Amino acid sequence: MTTAQDPRSVIETRLTHGTHRQATTLLAEAATRPNADSAHLTELRDFLVATLRHHHESEDNDLWPLIESVAPGTSEPLNALTDEHHALDDALDALEAAPVPADGDRRELAAAAATVRDILHTHLSHEEPLLFPALEAHVSPEAWEAFALKVIATTPPAGASLLVGFFDEVGTPEEVAMILSALPAPAQELVPAMRAHSTAVIASLRKA
């Protein structure tokens, strides 16, 4: 749980994790529905594969060392969760390889999506009780801003507009405005179009 008094690092991480929970759940459910649009399924699948890999690589390569540099030994429990990142990588490989036929058998996709969902939800339940206190205690606003800007600059483009729609689902308008305010100016101008597109894709998969 987080509160309105939480630092930006905790709020942005909570929204990001909430997005991952919502997106993995939606894909696992929509993949079982024969009338779900295959293009929308593919977009959501590709978004998840790219963003989840990027997210945990940013943690392993940048955030854990940042926390460790401020409070030696603090990141050890977080580093212990890297094995779960490896398990998630294997599941993402299977999800990426699963076919998304316009018509036909999607059982492979549904099974791979369910595996990613289950691993991700379990992993976050292990990570957040360790990570949120560490962010609050050891990551300064300046250090978080530098980390967040690097994450934004290296975010893969696959399905990136879906982030806005999921942020809207898991955060308050004020929280969403805060996390989107870090986007560069050209991307800021695209937010309304990104919101419209992502809302339509998410609604389509939910109604299927």
Phi and psi in degrees as a GROMACS rama.xvg file:
@    title "Ramachandran Plot"
@    xaxis  label "Phi"
@    yaxis  label "Psi"
@TYPE xy
-127.325  166.737  THR-2
-129.253  173.205  THR-3
-64.2057  -20.2717  ALA-4
-87.5981  -1.16322  GLN-5
-66.4203  150.779  ASP-6
-67.9634  162.835  PRO-7
-56.2502  -36.8819  ARG-8
-58.9229  -42.4217  SER-9
-71.6285  -43.3329  VAL-10
-62.7356  -46.4243  ILE-11
-67.0325  -36.8615  GLU-12
-67.6672  -39.6637  THR-13
-62.3481  -43.458  ARG-14
-64.7074  -39.8819  LEU-15
-63.7832  -46.4796  THR-16
-65.1043  -38.3541  HIS-17
-61.8112  -39.8383  GLY-18
-60.1533  -44.1799  THR-19
-64.0463  -39.7214  HIS-20
-63.4929  -48.0866  ARG-21
-63.3083  -44.3764  GLN-22
-68.563  -41.9091  ALA-23
-67.5043  -37.4911  THR-24
-65.7186  -44.3267  THR-25
-62.6364  -44.0225  LEU-26
-63.886  -43.7232  LEU-27
-61.5134  -37.2887  ALA-28
-76.8185  -46.0348  GLU-29
-66.8154  -30.7826  ALA-30
-64.9983  -18.733  ALA-31
-87.809  -4.7481  THR-32
-100.675  117.076  ARG-33
-59.6832  -28.5678  PRO-34
-91.9332  6.11326  ASN-35
-67.7402  134.729  ALA-36
-63.7581  126.088  ASP-37
-66.974  -33.7656  SER-38
-66.7535  -39.5277  ALA-39
-69.6196  -38.9552  HIS-40
-60.8636  -43.7097  LEU-41
-63.7996  -42.6867  THR-42
-61.6668  -44.4537  GLU-43
-67.4397  -41.259  LEU-44
-60.6403  -48.3837  ARG-45
-65.2099  -37.9868  ASP-46
-59.2786  -47.4171  PHE-47
-64.6644  -45.4087  LEU-48
-59.0598  -46.5791  VAL-49
-70.5482  -45.7409  ALA-50
-74.6855  -34.7548  THR-51
-69.6365  -39.4666  LEU-52
-63.5585  -46.5631  ARG-53
-62.094  -39.8654  HIS-54
-63.7677  -50.8057  HIS-55
-75.0451  -25.5615  HIS-56
-68.0249  -36.7263  GLU-57
-64.7962  -37.6711  SER-58
-66.1119  -52.0472  GLU-59
-62.4735  -42.7189  ASP-60
-89.5993  -24.3944  ASN-61
-125.458  -49.9664  ASP-62
-73.3067  -45.1458  LEU-63
-61.5217  -46.4649  TRP-64
-61.0168  -34.2968  PRO-65
-62.6173  -47.3644  LEU-66
-63.1533  -41.6415  ILE-67
-64.2356  -35.6927  GLU-68
-67.1499  -27.3076  SER-69
-88.4707  -39.4215  VAL-70
-134.999  84.8889  ALA-71
-53.6084  133.201  PRO-72
94.0041  -20.7844  GLY-73
-65.8216  -34.3284  THR-74
-81.8311  -5.31487  SER-75
-57.5325  -46.6617  GLU-76
-62.6211  -32.6476  PRO-77
-70.8419  -40.7198  LEU-78
-60.6182  -30.6495  ASN-79
-64.423  -20.9354  ALA-80
-83.0741  -3.25837  LEU-81
-61.4309  -30.8768  THR-82
-59.5771  -34.6701  ASP-83
-68.7067  -33.1691  GLU-84
-62.4034  -39.169  HIS-85
-64.7556  -40.933  HIS-86
-63.6857  -38.4542  ALA-87
-65.6115  -39.4996  LEU-88
-57.6176  -44.8034  ASP-89
-61.707  -41.9853  ASP-90
-66.7572  -36.2462  ALA-91
-68.0034  -35.0601  LEU-92
-59.3163  -44.1424  ASP-93
-65.9525  -39.5456  ALA-94
-65.3174  -42.4163  LEU-95
-62.7066  -33.2122  GLU-96
-83.805  -14.073  ALA-97
-70.3448  133.419  ALA-98
-72.1378  152.346  PRO-99
-124.603  76.1479  VAL-100
-68.6864  146.36  PRO-101
-65.1303  -39.0231  ALA-102
-135.889  138.554  ASP-103
128.288  -163.803  GLY-104
-77.7972  117.005  ASP-105
-110.943  20.9066  ARG-106
-64.0349  -34.8277  ARG-107
-64.9485  -43.7679  GLU-108
-62.6081  -45.5487  LEU-109
-62.5711  -41.8622  ALA-110
-66.7844  -43.0634  ALA-111
-65.965  -39.3969  ALA-112
-66.3205  -39.4485  ALA-113
-65.1748  -37.7449  ALA-114
-64.7232  -45.0576  THR-115
-60.8386  -45.7632  VAL-116
-56.0813  -49.0923  ARG-117
-66.0516  -42.9888  ASP-118
-64.3523  -44.3633  ILE-119
-63.4018  -46.9853  LEU-120
-63.6268  -42.4761  HIS-121
-64.7212  -43.4391  THR-122
-59.9883  -45.4471  HIS-123
-65.7416  -32.9879  LEU-124
-66.5842  -25.4577  SER-125
-83.6953  -37.9199  HIS-126
-78.5144  -44.2395  GLU-127
-61.5482  -40.1617  GLU-128
-62.8623  -21.6773  PRO-129
-91.1657  -41.2935  LEU-130
-74.7533  -45.5779  LEU-131
-58.9318  -47.342  PHE-132
-63.1591  -35.4735  PRO-133
-67.1153  -40.0999  ALA-134
-61.8301  -45.0191  LEU-135
-66.7097  -38.4688  GLU-136
-85.6437  -30.8894  ALA-137
-124.011  -7.33902  HIS-138
-113.058  113.143  VAL-139
-71.6183  159.843  SER-140
-56.4547  -37.7665  PRO-141
-67.6386  -42.1688  GLU-142
-66.4924  -39.0065  ALA-143
-65.4316  -41.3916  TRP-144
-60.1559  -42.8461  GLU-145
-64.5375  -42.9595  ALA-146
-62.4792  -47.2717  PHE-147
-63.1386  -39.1075  ALA-148
-65.2024  -36.593  LEU-149
-66.8909  -40.8005  LYS-150
-60.512  -45.803  VAL-151
-62.1135  -43.9877  ILE-152
-65.5921  -26.0164  ALA-153
-107.332  4.67411  THR-154
-62.9456  128.366  THR-155
-67.4889  148.679  PRO-156
-76.566  -15.857  PRO-157
-58.5294  112.913  ALA-158
64.0656  20.2859  GLY-159
-60.752  -28.8869  ALA-160
-65.2648  -20.6567  SER-161
-64.4617  -22.2879  LEU-162
-55.8777  -40.8587  LEU-163
-63.7927  -44.9959  VAL-164
-63.4354  -40.6488  GLY-165
-71.7826  -38.0389  PHE-166
-56.0013  -42.9079  PHE-167
-60.6069  -30.6256  ASP-168
-78.3196  -31.424  GLU-169
-105.813  -10.5423  VAL-170
-124.723  164.817  GLY-171
-75.1016  161.69  THR-172
-55.7809  -36.8168  PRO-173
-67.3187  -41.2661  GLU-174
-66.2507  -41.7211  GLU-175
-65.0935  -42.6384  VAL-176
-60.6748  -37.8005  ALA-177
-65.5386  -47.2489  MET-178
-69.8851  -34.0249  ILE-179
-76.867  -18.7667  LEU-180
-66.2148  -17.5892  SER-181
-80.182  -10.5051  ALA-182
-67.1361  147.898  LEU-183
-64.4786  158.501  PRO-184
-53.1805  -45.2964  ALA-185
-59.1049  -37.9671  PRO-186
-70.7951  -33.5383  ALA-187
-56.1957  -40.0656  GLN-188
-66.7596  -22.4838  GLU-189
-90.2629  -7.56805  LEU-190
-56.4573  -44.6158  VAL-191
-59.2212  -41.7264  PRO-192
-67.7097  -39.3065  ALA-193
-62.4185  -41.7704  MET-194
-63.3622  -44.8327  ARG-195
-62.8277  -45.1022  ALA-196
-64.5558  -48.7231  HIS-197
-65.0843  -38.837  SER-198
-62.1715  -40.142  THR-199
-67.2185  -42.9941  ALA-200
-64.8785  -46.8379  VAL-201
-62.9301  -44.5226  ILE-202
-62.6211  -41.4808  ALA-203
-59.7449  -44.7154  SER-204
-71.4328  -31.1563  LEU-205
-73.0124  -33.7905  ARG-206
-81.7896  -18.6123  LYS-207
